[in-house]
Amino acid sequence: MDADTDVSDPDVALDPETEERIEQPVSAEAERETRLTPAQAVERMRINIPVRGNRKLRTLVERVNGDRQLKGWWHVANVNAVVRMEINDHSWVHIQIVTNIALKLLRQLIRHGVEPAVVRDYGMTSDDAEVVVTLGSLLHCIGMAVHRDGHEDFSLFLAEPKVRDLLEGLYGEPDVTVLASEVLGAITSHREYGKPLTLEAGIVRVADALDMAQGRSRIPFEHGRVTIHSLSAAAIEEVVIKDGADKPIRIEILMNNSSGIYQIDGLLKAKLRGSGLEPYVEVIAHIDTEAEKRLVPLYRLET
C-alpha cells in the first residue's frame, strides 16, 4: 500500500478504540493543556524520572521542574503541533516518556557492560552519561516552539544556553562545554537523517521513536483521516523494554493488528538503523488477536 493511501473507505470497518485513536492522536492531557493559558499550562508540568543515586541528575530534574522558560517552550511546541498543525503529541508528556525510555535504555546497556561515550572518551562517569541522555531527551524538540520545519536546528540554538543554565555549579569548565556539546550532538542526531556519533545520541534517537504505544506515533497524521500512518499507529498497544536473549536489550511491541508493522518497519527501523544501537537491540512484535496470530504470529525487525 502506498504510504499516502487514504483508506477511509466507508466499507472499512474499524473498532471504536481504533477510531478514537485515529481521531485523537494526542494524549488527553496534552489536548487539554492547549486550551489553558501559558501560566496554567506550565504549572501542571512536572517531569518524573528515577534519579536513583545520581545527585547531579536529581538537582538537574529539580531545576527543570522549576524552569518556566523551558516549560514555556514545551507548551508552544504542543500548541504548534496539536492546534496549528493538527499532528500528534509534542507536549511535555512526550518529553517525559522519551526521557524515561532513554534512561532505561542507557542503564540497561551499562548493566550489560556497554560503555557510554563520555566515559570512554573523556574519563567521565556513567552518572555524567545519564545527565547527557536526560538533557538530550528534555531538549530534543524544543525547536518545535519555533516551527516544525527544521525544528532540530532551532532546538540547537535554544538548547545551548539552557544547558549551561541547568548545569551551573554542577560542572566547571571545560566539562560543562564538553557535556553541552554532547547534548547538542544528541539533539541534532534525532532527526530522520541524523547520524549519531555516540551511544548517548543513539539512545535519544531511538527513545524518541519508541514513544508509540496507544497510538502515540511519531509519524504525523491528520485528525480523523484514516491512512496507513494513522491505522498503523493505532495498532500499537504497548512497548516493553527488557533484557534480550541474544542482545542486551529486547524491545517487545504488542500490536492489535498487523498494520502496526508499518510503524515498526518504517519509523522505528529508520531510527534504529545508524543509531549505533544495532548490536545491542532486538525488536520483536506480537500481534494480539487470534485471527492475526494465524497470519503473522511474530515479526522480527532486521536491521
Secondary structure, 3 states (H helix, E strand, C coil): CCCCCECCCCCCCCCHHHHHHHHCCCCHHHHHHCCCCHHHHHHHCCCCCCCCCCHHHHHHHHHHHCCHHHHHHHHHHHHHHHHHCCCCCCCHHHHHHHHHHHHHHHHHHHHCCCCCHHHHHHCCCHHHHHHHHHHHHHHCCHHHHCCCCCHHHHHHHHHHHHHHHHHECCECCCHHHHHHHHHHHHHHHCCCCCCCCCHHHHHHHHHHHCCCHHHCCCCCCCCCCCEHHHHHHHCEEEEEEEECCCCCEEEEEEECCHHHHHHHHHHHHHHHCCCCCHHHEEEEEEECCHHHHHHCCEEECCC
